Amino acid sequence: MYPALAVAAELVASGLDEVAFVGTPSGLEARLATEAGVPFFGLPARGFDRARPWSFVVAGVTALVSTVRAIRLIKRWDPDVVVGFGAYVSVPVGLAAVATRTPLVLHEQNSVPGLANRFLSRWAKQVAVTYETSRTFLRRPDRVVLTGNPVRASVSLAGREHGRRTLGIEDEATVLLVFGGSRGARHVNQAVLAARASVLSIPDVHIVHAAGRAEYDSVVKSLSDGGGDGGGRWVIHDYIEDMGSCIAAADVVVARAGATSLAEITAIGRAAVLVPYPYATDDHQTLNARTMVDGGGAIAFADSEIDGPEFGEAIAALLRDSSARANMAAASRGLGRPDAGARVASVIRDAVSSSSRKGQS
């Protein structure tokens, strides 16, 4: 949802575009779109489980009903273009765009495209991608454009000094940021807590730890049982709203390898220790991380490797080595595409212009 909001902001900033969101009524997108002041239309959409064949039937019927509703919505709202960001709801809306001859543009965040974008790519005017490796999975490789993954302005414009002030941490301190996504990551939380002694033994290290709302209480208890917070140097949050400021304030980031997380880390440019989520579809987080590791901006551990001492030792070594951190941060920044939102917005406008010219000929 955040990449979509970033692109919407780019389009609206010109004063020439009106944007509306379509998403599931109970999803996070309903709240975020409303908070952003963007009109929101709800359509039901469901995924399916390969282990439960009947879920295909339920998902298919839901998609059919939502496609009919999306066609009515498009005819009523009459947009110049429909843009899909890969969620399940993209399928009925994308099919409705095809049925109404409305230009369709897609954006793919991950190195391995999801089923929705793979399916819809045969009809898309353009497909904007974050990773060059995505091209081979899509039906029309000639229509693929490498743009990067859009990040919110609050992230791309975040600064270290402001971030430190927000967190109440001195400029001279060394800061470790730990997060596992909006819901947290239990295994990452446990592995980082296991490294508590070695991390807190480093003078003037501060840890900002987003544990996730579901894990917050257990992480607080584990930290207390394990010896405490080092005199207030280890601060646990259930959720961090202003992630941009926290990344900017950090010297080292420990995180999963979701596409949005990596886009935000590289847009600011920070050294990272990545632990790809092992159950991601097609193991795409491992492929996401590989690009950053190969580029010198991160080191990565498989989820199965973080219970041993090597994981904590690697984090502590980076916290102690300012030169290594600086080199990794520079490499990370070189991999970032803070202008990705503008690039995707340009692709969208090109698709609209191209369709208009064809309509006039």
MOMO-V176884 format. One record per backbone hydrogen bond with DSSP energy under -1.0 kcal/mol. CO is the residue of the C=O (numbers start at 1). NH is the residue of the N-H. E is the energy in kcal/mol with one decimal. If there is no record, write none. Layout:
co=CO nh=NH e=E
co=CO nh=NH e=E
//
This chain:
co=1 nh=5 e=-2.3
co=2 nh=6 e=-2.3
co=3 nh=7 e=-2.2
co=4 nh=8 e=-2.5
co=5 nh=9 e=-2.3
co=6 nh=10 e=-1.7
co=7 nh=11 e=-2.3
co=8 nh=12 e=-2.7
co=9 nh=13 e=-2.1
co=12 nh=15 e=-2.1
co=21 nh=41 e=-2.8
co=23 nh=43 e=-2.7
co=24 nh=27 e=-1.5
co=27 nh=30 e=-1.1
co=28 nh=32 e=-2.4
co=29 nh=33 e=-2.6
co=30 nh=34 e=-1.6
co=31 nh=35 e=-2.6
co=32 nh=36 e=-1.7
co=33 nh=38 e=-2.6
co=34 nh=37 e=-1.4
co=39 nh=21 e=-2.9
co=41 nh=23 e=-2.1
co=49 nh=52 e=-2.1
co=52 nh=55 e=-2.1
co=53 nh=56 e=-1.6
co=54 nh=58 e=-1.8
co=55 nh=59 e=-2.6
co=56 nh=60 e=-2.6
co=57 nh=61 e=-2.5
co=58 nh=62 e=-2.3
co=59 nh=63 e=-2.3
co=60 nh=64 e=-2.2
co=61 nh=65 e=-2.4
co=62 nh=66 e=-2.4
co=63 nh=67 e=-2.1
co=64 nh=68 e=-1.9
co=65 nh=69 e=-2.0
co=66 nh=70 e=-2.6
co=67 nh=71 e=-2.3
co=68 nh=72 e=-1.8
co=69 nh=73 e=-2.1
co=70 nh=74 e=-2.8
co=71 nh=75 e=-2.4
co=72 nh=76 e=-1.9
co=73 nh=77 e=-3.1
co=74 nh=78 e=-2.8
co=82 nh=105 e=-2.7
co=84 nh=107 e=-2.3
co=87 nh=90 e=-1.8
co=88 nh=91 e=-1.5
co=89 nh=93 e=-1.6
co=90 nh=94 e=-3.0
co=91 nh=95 e=-2.7
co=92 nh=96 e=-2.0
co=93 nh=97 e=-1.9
co=94 nh=98 e=-2.1
co=95 nh=99 e=-2.5
co=96 nh=100 e=-1.9
co=97 nh=102 e=-2.8
co=98 nh=101 e=-1.1
co=103 nh=82 e=-2.7
co=104 nh=125 e=-3.1
co=105 nh=84 e=-2.6
co=106 nh=128 e=-3.0
co=108 nh=130 e=-1.2
co=114 nh=118 e=-2.2
co=115 nh=119 e=-2.5
co=116 nh=120 e=-2.5
co=117 nh=121 e=-1.7
co=120 nh=123 e=-2.0
co=126 nh=106 e=-2.0
co=127 nh=145 e=-2.8
co=128 nh=108 e=-2.6
co=129 nh=147 e=-2.5
co=129 nh=148 e=-2.1
co=131 nh=134 e=-1.7
co=132 nh=135 e=-1.5
co=134 nh=137 e=-1.7
co=135 nh=138 e=-1.3
co=140 nh=143 e=-2.4
co=141 nh=144 e=-1.5
co=143 nh=127 e=-2.3
co=145 nh=129 e=-2.5
co=152 nh=155 e=-1.4
co=152 nh=156 e=-2.3
co=153 nh=157 e=-2.2
co=155 nh=158 e=-1.4
co=159 nh=163 e=-2.3
co=160 nh=164 e=-2.7
co=161 nh=165 e=-2.1
co=162 nh=166 e=-2.6
co=163 nh=167 e=-1.9
co=164 nh=168 e=-1.2
co=164 nh=169 e=-2.4
co=170 nh=173 e=-1.0
co=174 nh=206 e=-2.8
co=175 nh=251 e=-2.9
co=175 nh=252 e=-1.7
co=176 nh=208 e=-3.0
co=177 nh=254 e=-3.1
co=178 nh=210 e=-3.2
co=181 nh=184 e=-1.4
co=185 nh=189 e=-2.7
co=186 nh=190 e=-2.5
co=187 nh=191 e=-2.4
co=188 nh=192 e=-2.5
co=189 nh=193 e=-2.3
co=190 nh=194 e=-1.8
co=193 nh=196 e=-1.7
co=195 nh=199 e=-2.3
co=196 nh=200 e=-2.9
co=197 nh=201 e=-1.0
co=199 nh=202 e=-1.4
co=202 nh=205 e=-1.2
co=204 nh=174 e=-2.2
co=206 nh=176 e=-2.9
co=207 nh=235 e=-2.8
co=208 nh=178 e=-2.8
co=209 nh=237 e=-3.2
co=212 nh=216 e=-1.3
co=215 nh=219 e=-2.4
co=216 nh=220 e=-2.5
co=217 nh=221 e=-2.2
co=218 nh=222 e=-2.4
co=219 nh=223 e=-2.4
co=220 nh=224 e=-2.1
co=221 nh=225 e=-3.0
co=222 nh=226 e=-1.7
co=223 nh=228 e=-2.6
co=224 nh=227 e=-1.2
co=229 nh=233 e=-1.1
co=229 nh=234 e=-1.8
co=233 nh=207 e=-3.2
co=235 nh=209 e=-2.8
co=237 nh=211 e=-2.7
co=241 nh=243 e=-1.5
co=242 nh=246 e=-1.4
co=243 nh=247 e=-2.7
co=244 nh=248 e=-2.4
co=245 nh=249 e=-1.8
co=246 nh=250 e=-1.1
co=252 nh=177 e=-2.7
co=253 nh=273 e=-2.9
co=254 nh=179 e=-2.4
co=255 nh=275 e=-2.3
co=258 nh=262 e=-2.4
co=259 nh=263 e=-2.2
co=260 nh=264 e=-2.3
co=261 nh=265 e=-2.5
co=262 nh=266 e=-2.5
co=263 nh=267 e=-1.8
co=264 nh=268 e=-1.4
co=265 nh=269 e=-2.8
co=271 nh=253 e=-2.1
co=272 nh=299 e=-2.0
co=273 nh=255 e=-1.9
co=274 nh=301 e=-2.7
co=277 nh=280 e=-1.3
co=280 nh=283 e=-2.5
co=281 nh=284 e=-1.8
co=283 nh=287 e=-1.2
co=284 nh=288 e=-2.6
co=285 nh=289 e=-2.6
co=286 nh=290 e=-1.8
co=287 nh=291 e=-1.2
co=289 nh=293 e=-2.7
co=290 nh=294 e=-3.1
co=291 nh=295 e=-1.4
co=292 nh=297 e=-2.2
co=293 nh=296 e=-1.7
co=297 nh=272 e=-1.2
co=299 nh=274 e=-2.8
co=302 nh=305 e=-2.2
co=309 nh=313 e=-2.4
co=310 nh=314 e=-2.2
co=311 nh=315 e=-1.9
co=312 nh=316 e=-2.6
co=313 nh=317 e=-2.5
co=314 nh=318 e=-1.8
co=315 nh=319 e=-2.1
co=316 nh=320 e=-1.6
co=317 nh=321 e=-1.3
co=321 nh=325 e=-2.0
co=322 nh=326 e=-2.3
co=323 nh=327 e=-2.1
co=324 nh=328 e=-2.3
co=325 nh=329 e=-2.8
co=326 nh=330 e=-2.2
co=327 nh=331 e=-2.0
co=328 nh=332 e=-2.8
co=329 nh=333 e=-2.5
co=330 nh=334 e=-1.7
co=331 nh=335 e=-1.1
co=337 nh=340 e=-2.1
co=339 nh=343 e=-2.0
co=340 nh=344 e=-2.7
co=341 nh=345 e=-2.4
co=342 nh=346 e=-2.0
co=343 nh=347 e=-2.0
co=344 nh=348 e=-2.3
co=345 nh=349 e=-2.3
co=346 nh=350 e=-2.5
co=347 nh=351 e=-2.0
co=348 nh=352 e=-2.0
co=349 nh=353 e=-2.8
co=350 nh=354 e=-2.7
co=351 nh=355 e=-2.0
co=352 nh=356 e=-2.2
co=353 nh=357 e=-2.4
co=354 nh=358 e=-1.9
co=355 nh=359 e=-2.1
co=356 nh=360 e=-1.4
co=357 nh=361 e=-1.1
//
